[in-house]
Amino acid sequence: MAVLTREAAAARGDELALADDDDTRTWAQLDIRVNRLVHALRDAGLGLGDTISVVAGNRNEWFEVALACSHAGVVFVPVSWHLVAPELAYIIEDSGSRAVLVGHRFTDVAAEALADPRSSAVELAVAIGAPGDTRFADFEAFLGSGSDDEPKDQAFGGPMFYTSGTTGHPKGVRSSLSSPEPGTPPEVWQLVASGFTDLMTLPGTAVLCGPFYHSAQWAFSFLPMVGGSAVVMQHRYDSAGVLDLIDTHGGTSIHLVPTQMKRLLELDDERQAAFDGSSLEVVIHGAAPCPPVVKRGLIDWWGPKIVEYYGSTEGSIITMIDSTEWLERGGSVGRPMPNMEVLVVDDDGEPRATGEEGTLYFRNSMGTDFEYHNAPEKTAEAHLAPGVFTTGDVGYLDDDGYLWLSDRKIDMIISGGVNVYPAEIEGVIGGHPEVLDVAVIGIPNEEFGEEVKALVVAAGSADNEDLATRLMVLCRESLAGIKVPRSIEFRESLPRTGTGKLQKRLLREPFWSGYDRRI
């Protein structure tokens, strides 16, 4: 039996381990399938230190792949299913992926990306749920080729998430999870999962209603599973469906982003009243600032089960605040986790006093750190010293040690809980020959928090309406949908410093004036 599933398979073999929109797995079934998949990967020549990219929706097979890699010493790259082919090809090349596994919904874009010369190192392409697609090997046939026997020499493998950056291209975040010391056993995952026992009961039932490719959604579903919890999921978010998942399967934990919280509150009174929810122990939320009226509304409905965290792909969970603390001091993102130290420094790297704003840096007392894959200069920029890193946010610590965020990453847009960095969009628009200058900013959006807006200075005497249409087409062809501007506005000029630095704060302020982000 595979190390991470054998205990549950032996003690609770007939109980539910996974449920997606189409099928279920018991722990006994999951254990056998993970064994087979480890063998199949090894038989295909994939092993310790190799990397695979996975473009799949929330489905049982994704968890099987993640578990198999975690026993085979393979690095798995969760790829956003919103990417277009050139973006996917970039990640395949940059990560050094030797294999690509793709869900049936995304075979066309994956096939296009695999035809890109940048994907030439890929030796194996497997499609999940598309047995008739001759462009790929069939996942079930591939899995079935592996032995049921418990794999020998099991070794720790883990994820490398890609996060957008201010230089346009996403960067792979390598940490101890994706670059373990040789000889690290899979059991280390159980130690990582045990860190959640103060937050949730393990084993329990985790509800997944956000994309598994997101580091937070992965952490709050995969890690509970490693701790013996079942995971029940939906591919696309549906508020009524979430309530059904919780009540049907006795969901004990769920991770939400503010947009989902708002949509839950928009359900009609009859549907809200029909929700039992007594099994639910903790509701974790993060990824973006949540309007207090939304958070208070969910606390009023579900009780003081709401726990907010502040963190990042690079630094994991940094601070946390429960419902009682938040109601007492709404606006704070909580106190640092026991293993995290928060440093507030000025532009010269000198410490700021309590209550004074500065750039936030963080240190993990366990000695863990990260680096950006293939980007040593970006790794250096993110560090004040070895092990001391920043997310680029600004804030301060109060007298009681609570962290308050004064500003977010200077340019980042958070739309529906998804990070969008303007530089990549500006690169597409700015490359058009009829564009002289461009700035992309986030402006208020009632449903998603922020939306993408492009401010453009046209070159020459272009017809602005026609140019806007053509720029929108260009963006849709070159970028994932979440990155495509909702609107394009033309300006005579954009504010820049004497050194040419774009002053985006001046561009944002008129849109946010009179708009309280905490309301």
C-alpha positions as CSV (number, residue, x, y, z in Angstrom):
1,M,0.0,0.0,0.0
2,A,1.1,3.6,-0.6
3,V,2.4,5.2,2.6
4,L,-0.1,8.1,2.7
5,T,-3.2,6.0,2.0
6,R,-2.5,2.6,3.5
7,E,-3.7,3.4,7.0
8,A,-7.1,4.7,5.9
9,A,-7.3,1.9,3.3
10,A,-6.7,-0.7,6.0
11,A,-9.0,0.8,8.7
12,R,-11.7,2.5,6.6
13,G,-11.4,0.9,3.2
14,D,-15.1,1.1,2.3
15,E,-15.5,4.7,3.4
16,L,-15.5,7.7,1.0
17,A,-12.1,9.2,0.1
18,L,-13.0,11.3,-2.9
19,A,-16.1,12.6,-4.7
20,D,-16.2,14.8,-7.7
21,D,-19.0,15.9,-10.1
22,D,-19.0,12.4,-11.8
23,D,-17.6,9.7,-9.5
24,T,-16.4,8.6,-6.1
25,R,-13.4,6.7,-4.7
26,T,-13.2,4.7,-1.5
27,W,-10.0,4.6,0.4
28,A,-9.3,1.0,-0.7
29,Q,-9.9,2.0,-4.4
30,L,-7.7,5.1,-4.0
31,D,-4.9,3.2,-2.5
32,I,-4.8,0.7,-5.4
33,R,-5.0,3.4,-8.0
34,V,-2.2,5.4,-6.4
35,N,0.0,2.2,-6.3
36,R,-0.7,1.6,-10.0
37,L,0.0,5.2,-11.0
38,V,3.3,5.3,-9.2
39,H,4.4,2.2,-11.1
40,A,3.0,3.6,-14.4
41,L,5.0,6.8,-13.9
42,R,8.2,4.8,-13.2
43,D,7.6,2.5,-16.1
44,A,7.4,5.6,-18.3
45,G,10.8,6.7,-17.1
46,L,9.6,9.3,-14.7
47,G,11.1,9.3,-11.2
48,L,13.0,11.2,-8.5
49,G,13.4,14.9,-9.4
50,D,11.5,14.8,-12.7
51,T,8.7,17.3,-13.3
52,I,5.2,17.0,-14.8
53,S,2.6,19.6,-15.6
54,V,-1.1,19.0,-14.9
55,V,-3.9,20.9,-16.5
56,A,-7.1,19.5,-15.1
57,G,-10.2,20.6,-13.4
58,N,-11.3,19.6,-9.9
59,R,-11.6,15.9,-10.2
60,N,-10.6,12.7,-8.4
61,E,-7.8,11.9,-10.8
62,W,-6.0,15.1,-10.0
63,F,-5.7,14.0,-6.4
64,E,-4.6,10.5,-7.5
65,V,-1.8,12.2,-9.6
66,A,-0.8,14.4,-6.7
67,L,-0.6,11.4,-4.4
68,A,1.3,9.3,-6.9
69,C,3.9,12.1,-7.4
70,S,4.2,12.5,-3.6
71,H,5.3,8.8,-3.4
72,A,7.5,8.8,-6.5
73,G,9.7,11.8,-5.8
74,V,8.1,13.6,-8.8
75,V,7.5,17.4,-8.8
76,F,4.0,18.3,-10.1
77,V,3.1,21.7,-11.5
78,P,-0.5,22.6,-11.1
79,V,-1.4,24.8,-14.1
80,S,-4.3,27.2,-14.3
81,W,-6.9,25.9,-16.8
82,H,-7.6,29.5,-17.8
83,L,-4.2,29.8,-19.7
84,V,-4.0,30.0,-23.4
85,A,-1.6,27.8,-25.4
86,P,1.5,30.2,-25.4
87,E,1.2,30.7,-21.7
88,L,0.9,27.0,-21.1
89,A,3.9,26.3,-23.4
90,Y,6.0,28.8,-21.4
91,I,5.3,27.0,-18.1
92,I,6.0,23.6,-19.6
93,E,9.4,24.8,-20.9
94,D,10.3,26.8,-17.8
95,S,9.4,24.0,-15.4
96,G,11.3,21.4,-17.4
97,S,8.2,19.2,-17.5
98,R,8.8,15.8,-19.1
99,A,5.1,14.9,-19.0
100,V,1.8,16.6,-19.3
101,L,-1.5,15.3,-17.9
102,V,-4.6,17.1,-19.0
103,G,-8.3,16.9,-18.2
104,H,-10.8,16.3,-21.0
105,R,-12.0,19.9,-20.9
106,F,-8.6,21.3,-21.8
107,T,-7.3,18.9,-24.4
108,D,-7.4,21.3,-27.3
109,V,-5.4,24.1,-25.6
110,A,-3.0,21.5,-24.3
111,A,-2.5,19.9,-27.8
112,E,-1.8,23.4,-29.2
113,A,0.7,24.1,-26.4
114,L,2.4,20.7,-27.0
115,A,2.8,21.6,-30.7
116,D,4.8,24.7,-29.6
117,P,8.6,24.1,-29.9
118,R,9.0,25.1,-26.3
119,S,7.3,21.9,-25.3
120,S,9.8,19.7,-27.1
121,A,11.1,18.1,-23.9
122,V,7.7,16.5,-23.2
123,E,7.9,12.7,-23.6
124,L,4.5,11.7,-22.3
125,A,1.1,13.3,-22.8
126,V,-1.9,11.8,-21.0
127,A,-5.6,12.8,-21.2
128,I,-8.0,12.2,-18.3
129,G,-11.6,11.4,-19.3
130,A,-11.0,11.5,-23.1
131,P,-10.4,7.9,-24.1
132,G,-11.1,8.6,-27.8
133,D,-8.6,11.4,-28.2
134,T,-5.8,10.0,-30.2
135,R,-3.5,13.0,-29.5
136,F,-3.0,11.7,-26.0
137,A,-2.5,8.4,-24.1
138,D,-5.6,7.5,-22.1
139,F,-5.3,8.0,-18.4
140,E,-7.2,4.8,-17.4
141,A,-5.2,2.7,-19.8
142,F,-2.0,4.3,-18.5
143,L,-2.9,3.8,-14.9
144,G,-4.0,0.2,-15.6
145,S,-0.6,-0.6,-17.0
146,G,0.9,-0.2,-13.5
147,S,1.2,-3.0,-10.9
148,D,-1.0,-3.2,-7.8
149,D,2.0,-4.0,-5.6
150,E,3.2,-1.5,-3.0
151,P,5.9,0.6,-4.7
152,K,9.5,0.2,-3.4
153,D,11.8,3.1,-2.5
154,Q,8.9,5.5,-2.1
155,A,10.2,9.1,-2.0
156,F,8.8,12.5,-1.2
157,G,7.5,14.6,-4.2
158,G,5.6,17.8,-4.1
159,P,4.1,20.8,-6.0
160,M,5.8,23.8,-7.7
161,F,3.2,26.5,-8.1
162,Y,3.6,29.3,-10.6
163,T,2.8,32.8,-9.4
164,S,2.6,35.9,-11.5
165,G,5.2,38.6,-11.1
166,T,5.8,42.2,-12.0
167,T,8.0,41.2,-14.9
168,G,5.2,39.7,-16.9
169,H,6.0,36.0,-16.9
170,P,4.9,33.7,-14.1
171,K,7.6,32.3,-11.8
172,G,7.8,28.9,-10.3
173,V,8.1,28.9,-6.5
174,R,10.6,26.3,-5.3
175,S,10.4,25.5,-1.6
176,S,11.2,22.5,0.6
177,L,8.0,20.9,-0.9
178,S,9.3,21.0,-4.4
179,S,13.0,20.6,-3.7
180,P,13.2,18.1,-0.8
181,E,16.5,16.7,0.5
182,P,17.4,13.4,-1.1
183,G,16.1,10.5,0.8
184,T,13.1,12.4,2.2
185,P,10.3,9.9,2.8
186,P,6.6,10.5,1.9
187,E,5.7,10.4,5.6
188,V,6.9,14.0,5.9
189,W,3.6,15.0,4.3
190,Q,1.8,13.6,7.4
191,L,3.9,15.9,9.6
192,V,3.0,18.9,7.4
193,A,-0.7,17.9,7.6
194,S,-0.6,17.6,11.3
195,G,0.0,21.3,11.5
196,F,-3.7,21.7,10.7
197,T,-5.0,19.9,13.7
198,D,-5.4,23.1,15.7
199,L,-7.5,24.5,12.9
200,M,-9.6,21.5,11.9
201,T,-10.5,18.0,12.9
202,L,-8.5,15.3,11.1
203,P,-9.8,13.1,9.7
204,G,-12.8,15.0,8.5
205,T,-14.4,16.0,5.2
206,A,-12.9,18.9,3.3
207,V,-15.0,20.7,0.7
208,L,-13.2,21.9,-2.4
209,C,-15.1,24.6,-4.4
210,G,-12.1,26.6,-5.9
211,P,-9.5,25.5,-8.4
212,F,-7.1,22.9,-7.2
213,Y,-4.3,24.6,-9.1
214,H,-4.4,27.5,-6.6
215,S,-1.9,27.0,-3.8
216,A,-4.5,27.8,-1.0
217,Q,-7.2,25.5,-2.5
218,W,-4.6,22.8,-2.8
219,A,-3.3,23.2,0.8
220,F,-6.8,23.1,2.4
221,S,-7.9,20.0,0.5
222,F,-4.8,17.9,-0.3
223,L,-3.2,18.3,3.2
224,P,-6.4,17.3,5.1
225,M,-6.6,14.3,2.8
226,V,-3.0,13.4,3.8
227,G,-4.3,13.6,7.3
228,G,-7.0,11.1,6.6
229,S,-9.9,13.4,5.5
230,A,-12.2,12.8,2.6
231,V,-12.4,15.5,-0.1
232,V,-15.6,16.3,-1.9
233,M,-15.5,18.8,-4.7
234,Q,-17.1,20.6,-7.6
235,H,-15.4,21.7,-10.7
236,R,-17.1,25.1,-11.1
237,Y,-18.3,27.1,-8.2
238,D,-22.0,26.9,-7.5
239,S,-23.3,28.3,-4.2
240,A,-26.3,26.0,-3.8
241,G,-24.1,23.1,-4.8
242,V,-21.7,24.0,-2.1
243,L,-24.4,23.8,0.5
244,D,-25.5,20.4,-0.9
245,L,-21.9,19.1,-0.6
246,I,-21.6,20.2,3.0
247,D,-24.9,18.7,4.1
248,T,-24.8,15.5,2.0
249,H,-21.2,14.5,2.9
250,G,-21.0,16.1,6.4
251,G,-18.4,18.6,5.3
252,T,-16.2,19.8,8.2
253,S,-14.0,22.4,6.5
254,I,-14.1,24.6,3.5
255,H,-11.9,27.3,1.9
256,L,-13.7,30.3,0.4
257,V,-12.6,33.5,-1.3
258,P,-14.7,36.7,-0.8
259,T,-16.5,36.5,-4.1
260,Q,-17.8,33.1,-3.1
261,M,-18.8,34.4,0.3
262,K,-20.8,37.2,-1.3
263,R,-22.5,34.8,-3.7
264,L,-23.5,32.5,-0.8
265,L,-25.2,35.5,0.9
266,E,-27.1,36.3,-2.3
267,L,-28.9,32.9,-2.2
268,D,-32.6,33.3,-1.6
269,D,-34.0,33.1,1.9
270,E,-35.6,29.7,1.3
271,R,-32.4,28.1,0.2
272,Q,-30.4,29.6,3.0
273,A,-33.0,28.4,5.5
274,A,-32.8,24.8,4.1
275,F,-29.1,24.6,4.9
276,D,-28.3,22.6,8.0
277,G,-24.5,23.1,8.1
278,S,-24.1,21.5,11.6
279,S,-21.2,19.4,10.5
280,L,-19.1,22.4,9.4
281,E,-16.4,23.2,11.9
282,V,-14.2,25.8,10.1
283,V,-14.5,28.2,7.2
284,I,-11.1,29.4,6.0
285,H,-11.0,32.5,3.8
286,G,-8.2,34.5,2.2
287,A,-6.7,35.3,-1.2
288,A,-8.2,38.8,-1.2
289,P,-9.6,41.5,1.2
290,C,-13.2,40.7,2.2
291,P,-15.7,43.5,2.6
292,P,-16.7,43.5,6.3
293,V,-20.4,43.5,5.4
294,V,-19.9,40.2,3.6
295,K,-17.9,38.7,6.4
296,R,-20.3,39.8,9.1
297,G,-23.2,38.4,7.1
298,L,-21.6,35.0,6.8
299,I,-20.7,35.0,10.5
300,D,-24.3,35.9,11.3
301,W,-25.5,33.0,9.2
302,W,-22.9,30.2,9.9
303,G,-21.7,31.3,13.3
304,P,-18.2,32.2,14.5
305,K,-16.6,29.5,12.3
306,I,-14.9,32.0,9.9
307,V,-11.1,32.1,10.1
308,E,-9.1,34.5,7.9
309,Y,-5.5,34.1,6.9
310,Y,-2.9,36.2,5.3
311,G,-0.2,34.5,3.3
312,S,1.3,33.8,-0.1
313,T,2.4,31.0,-2.4
314,E,6.0,31.8,-1.3
315,G,5.4,32.0,2.4
316,S,2.4,29.9,3.1
317,I,0.2,31.0,6.0
318,I,1.7,34.0,7.7
319,T,-1.0,35.3,10.0
320,M,-4.5,34.2,11.1
321,I,-7.5,35.7,12.8
322,D,-10.7,34.0,14.0
323,S,-14.2,35.4,14.1
324,T,-14.1,36.6,17.7
325,E,-10.8,38.5,17.2
326,W,-12.0,39.9,13.9
327,L,-15.3,41.2,15.3
328,E,-13.3,42.9,18.1
329,R,-10.8,44.6,15.7
330,G,-12.1,44.2,12.1
331,G,-9.6,45.1,9.5
332,S,-6.6,43.3,11.0
333,V,-5.4,40.1,9.3
334,G,-4.3,38.6,12.6
335,R,-1.2,37.7,14.5
336,P,1.7,35.8,13.1
337,M,1.6,32.1,13.2
338,P,3.9,30.6,15.9
339,N,6.5,29.7,13.3
340,M,6.4,33.1,11.5
341,E,8.1,36.4,12.4
342,V,6.9,39.7,10.8
343,L,9.4,42.5,10.2
344,V,8.4,46.0,9.2
345,V,11.2,48.0,7.6
346,D,11.7,51.3,5.8
347,D,13.1,51.8,2.3
348,D,16.6,51.4,3.7
349,G,15.8,48.1,5.3
350,E,15.8,49.6,8.8
351,P,13.2,48.4,11.4
352,R,10.1,50.6,11.9
353,A,8.5,51.2,15.3
354,T,5.2,49.6,16.4
355,G,2.4,51.3,14.6
356,E,4.6,52.7,11.8
357,E,4.0,51.6,8.3
358,G,6.7,49.9,6.2
359,T,7.4,47.1,3.8
360,L,6.5,43.8,5.3
361,Y,9.2,41.0,5.5
362,F,8.8,37.6,6.9
363,R,11.0,34.9,8.5
364,N,10.0,31.3,9.1
365,S,11.6,30.1,12.4
366,M,11.7,26.6,11.0
367,G,14.4,27.8,8.5
368,T,12.3,27.1,5.5
369,D,12.7,29.5,2.5
370,F,11.9,29.6,-1.2
371,E,13.5,30.6,-4.5
372,Y,12.0,31.5,-7.9
373,H,12.8,28.7,-10.4
374,N,15.2,29.9,-13.1
375,A,15.1,33.5,-11.7
376,P,17.9,34.1,-9.2
377,E,17.6,37.8,-9.6
378,K,13.9,37.8,-8.7
379,T,14.8,35.6,-5.7
380,A,17.3,38.1,-4.5
381,E,14.9,41.0,-5.0
382,A,12.4,39.3,-2.8
383,H,14.8,38.8,0.1
384,L,16.2,41.3,2.6
385,A,18.6,38.6,3.9
386,P,18.7,34.7,3.6
387,G,15.4,33.5,4.9
388,V,13.9,37.0,5.1
389,F,11.4,37.6,2.3
390,T,8.7,40.0,1.2
391,T,5.4,39.8,-0.7
392,G,5.7,43.4,-1.5
393,D,2.9,44.5,0.8
394,V,3.0,47.5,3.2
395,G,1.6,47.5,6.7
396,Y,2.2,47.7,10.4
397,L,2.0,45.8,13.7
398,D,-0.1,47.2,16.5
399,D,0.8,47.1,20.2
400,D,-0.8,43.6,20.6
401,G,1.1,42.2,17.7
402,Y,-1.7,42.2,15.2
403,L,-0.8,42.9,11.5
404,W,-2.7,45.5,9.5
405,L,-2.2,45.9,5.8
406,S,-2.0,49.5,4.6
407,D,-1.6,48.7,0.9
408,R,-1.3,45.6,-1.3
409,K,1.4,44.8,-3.8
410,I,1.9,48.0,-5.7
411,D,0.6,46.8,-9.0
412,M,-1.3,43.6,-8.3
413,I,-5.0,43.3,-9.1
414,I,-7.1,40.8,-7.2
415,S,-10.2,39.9,-9.1
416,G,-12.4,37.2,-7.6
417,G,-9.6,36.0,-5.4
418,V,-7.2,35.6,-8.4
419,N,-4.0,37.5,-8.6
420,V,-3.5,39.5,-11.8
421,Y,-0.3,41.3,-12.5
422,P,-0.5,44.2,-15.0
423,A,3.0,43.8,-16.5
424,E,2.0,40.9,-18.7
425,I,-1.1,42.7,-20.0
426,E,0.9,45.8,-20.6
427,G,3.4,43.8,-22.5
428,V,0.7,42.6,-24.9
429,I,-0.9,46.0,-25.4
430,G,2.3,48.0,-25.4
431,G,3.7,45.8,-28.2
432,H,1.0,47.0,-30.6
433,P,2.5,49.5,-33.1
434,E,-0.4,51.9,-32.6
435,V,0.1,52.2,-28.9
436,L,2.5,54.8,-27.5
437,D,2.1,54.1,-23.8
438,V,-0.1,51.9,-21.6
439,A,-0.9,51.4,-17.9
440,V,-3.1,48.6,-16.5
441,I,-4.7,49.1,-13.1
442,G,-7.4,47.6,-11.0
443,I,-10.7,49.5,-10.5
444,P,-13.6,48.7,-8.2
445,N,-16.0,45.9,-9.2
446,E,-18.9,45.1,-6.9
447,E,-18.9,41.4,-7.5
448,F,-15.2,40.6,-8.0
449,G,-13.6,43.3,-5.8
450,E,-11.5,44.6,-8.7
451,E,-11.5,44.5,-12.5
452,V,-8.8,45.1,-15.0
453,K,-8.7,48.4,-16.8
454,A,-6.2,49.6,-19.5
455,L,-5.3,53.2,-19.9
456,V,-3.8,53.7,-23.3
457,V,-2.0,56.5,-25.1
458,A,-2.5,56.0,-28.8
459,A,0.3,56.7,-31.3
460,G,-0.6,59.1,-34.2
461,S,-4.2,59.7,-35.1
462,A,-5.7,56.3,-34.6
463,D,-9.5,55.8,-34.4
464,N,-9.8,55.1,-30.7
465,E,-12.9,53.0,-30.9
466,D,-11.5,50.8,-33.6
467,L,-8.2,50.5,-31.9
468,A,-9.9,49.5,-28.6
469,T,-11.7,46.8,-30.4
470,R,-8.5,45.4,-32.0
471,L,-6.6,45.6,-28.7
472,M,-9.4,43.6,-27.0
473,V,-9.1,40.9,-29.7
474,L,-5.3,40.9,-29.3
475,C,-5.7,40.4,-25.5
476,R,-8.2,37.6,-25.9
477,E,-5.8,35.8,-28.3
478,S,-2.7,36.3,-26.1
479,L,-4.0,36.2,-22.5
480,A,-6.1,34.1,-20.1
481,G,-9.6,35.5,-19.8
482,I,-9.1,36.8,-16.3
483,K,-6.3,39.1,-17.6
484,V,-8.3,40.6,-20.4
485,P,-9.3,44.2,-19.6
486,R,-12.9,44.9,-19.0
487,S,-12.4,48.4,-20.4
488,I,-9.9,50.4,-22.3
489,E,-9.7,54.2,-21.8
490,F,-7.6,56.5,-23.9
491,R,-5.5,59.3,-22.4
492,E,-3.3,62.1,-23.9
493,S,-0.4,61.0,-21.6
494,L,0.4,59.0,-18.5
495,P,2.1,60.3,-15.4
496,R,5.7,59.3,-15.2
497,T,8.6,60.4,-13.0
498,G,11.8,62.0,-14.4
499,T,13.3,58.5,-14.5
500,G,10.4,57.2,-16.5
501,K,8.7,55.3,-13.7
502,L,4.9,55.1,-14.1
503,Q,3.0,56.7,-11.2
504,K,0.1,54.2,-11.0
505,R,-1.1,55.5,-7.6
506,L,-2.1,58.7,-9.4
507,L,-4.0,56.7,-12.0
508,R,-5.8,54.6,-9.4
509,E,-6.8,57.3,-7.0
510,P,-9.7,58.8,-9.0
511,F,-11.4,55.5,-9.4
512,W,-11.1,54.6,-5.7
513,S,-11.8,58.1,-4.3
514,G,-14.8,57.9,-1.9
515,Y,-14.8,54.1,-2.2
516,D,-14.0,52.4,1.2
517,R,-12.4,49.0,0.4
518,R,-13.4,47.9,3.9
519,I,-17.2,48.4,3.5
